[in-house]
Amino acid sequence: MIPSVAFGCPSLEGTWSSSIEKFETFNKRWANIDNKAWSFMIQTQGHEVITFQSNTMMIIATPELELKMGERKIKRAPKEERININVLGCTDKNIVLKYERNGVVKISQLHFENDETFWEYMGVAGRSGNGHIREYYTKTQ
C-alpha cells in the first residue's frame, strides 16, 4: 500500500448504507457463524449509514432497532457518532483507516469491489468473533 491518498485511491466521500442483501449472500455461503449469532446479526445488519466527509470524519447513524432474543424483544436506541479518521494508506482497491470508536483505537481495511460497493471484515483475527464475516456498504449519495 502507498501512504498517499491523492493518487489512485477509491473515493470515500459521500453516504454509504449497510447492505443486508450483500451481507446475506456472502455470509450464508462463507462465514463460520452459529445459528444464534446469525439470528442476531441478521436483525442488526442493513441499517447503518456512514457518511464520509473529506477523508477526515465519518458520521455513523443507526436507527432504533427492535431485536428479538428468544421470547424477549429488546429496543436498541438510535445512535449517531461523529468519528475523526486518519487514512493510513491505500491502493486502487483498498483504504486503511485509523480511528477511535467507543474508547478503542481501531484500524479498518475497506475493500472496494467497485466505486459503489466496499466491504470490511467483522471480528478480530485470532480472537472470538473471527468467522470470516463481511459487512458490505453501497453508495447512496
N, C-alpha and C positions, 0 to 999 in steps of 0.2 A: 504494500500500500504506500501511496505517496502522502507526504504531510500537507500538501497544498490542497485547498478546497476549490481553488479557482479554475483548475484545468481538468476537464473530463469527468467531473463528479455528477452523479444524479442530483436532481433538484428536490430538496425537501419542502421548499416554500409552498404553502397552501394548507388545505384541510384534507385530512385522511380519516376514513372511517374503518373500524374493525369489520372484517367480512366474515360473517357466520358461514356463508356458503363455502368459501375457500378453506376456512378452518375445518369444517366437517369433511370436505373432500380429501384433504391431505391427511388429517389426523386419524380418520377412520381406517385408513389404509396403513399408515406408517407408525403412528405413535404407540407407545407402550404405556397404556393407561388402564387402570381397573375400572369397573363399572360405576363405582361410587364417585370416583374422581371425574369420570366422563359426564355423569349426570349433573354434577356441579358446574363443570366447565361449559357445557352446552347451554346452561342458563346465564352464564356471565359473559360469554363471548358475543361479538357482533354489536356491542352497544357503545364502546368507547370511541370518542372522536378526538383526534390530535390535530392541532393547528400549529405549524412551524412558522416562526417569524424570523427572518433574516439570519438564519443559522445560529441564532444566539438564544432563542427561547422556544419552548414548546408549551402549549396550553392543552392540558388533558381534561376533557369533560366526559363524565359518566352520568347517565340519567339515574333516577331512582329505579331500583330493581326489586322485585319480589321473588325471592328464591324459595323453592320447595325443598325441604330437607326431611325426607320421610313423610310423616304426617304434619309436620310443622311448616309454617310459612314465616319467612324472615324478611323484613324490609331492609334494604340497603339504601342509605340516604344518597341523594345526588351529590356529586363532588366535582369541583373544578380546581385544578392545580396549575400553577404558573411555575415552570421549572427552567432555570438557566441551563443552557447546554454549551458544551465545547465540542467542536468537530475535531477529532484527533487525526483523522486521515480518511482517505477514500480511494476507490478505483472507479472505473466506469460502471461497476455493478454493485458496489458496496459503500456504505458510510459507517464510520465508527464514531459513536457519541459517548461523551463522559458527562455525567450529571449526578446530582444528589436528589434522591426521592425518599421520602419518609425517613430522613436522617441517615440514609445509607448511600455512599458513593457507588455508582453503577457505571458499567461500560456495556453498551449495546452495539451489536453489529446489525445494521439493516441491510438486507439482501434484496436488490431490485430485480424483479423479473422483467419489468419494462418501466416506462415513465409513469404508469398509472397504478402499479402494484409493487409493494415491498412486503417482506416478512422478516420476523425475528424469532429466534428460539426462546421458548419459555423454559424456566428451570435453570439449574446451575450444574455444570459438568462435575461429576464425581460426588454429587450430593443427592439427597432425596429430591424428587421432582424433575430429574433429568430423564424424561421419557420420549425424547425426540419429538417434542410438541412445538408446532409453529403457530404463531399468531400472524394473520395476514391483514394488511390495510390496503384500501383502494382510495385513490384520489377522488375527492368530490368537488373541490374548487381549486 
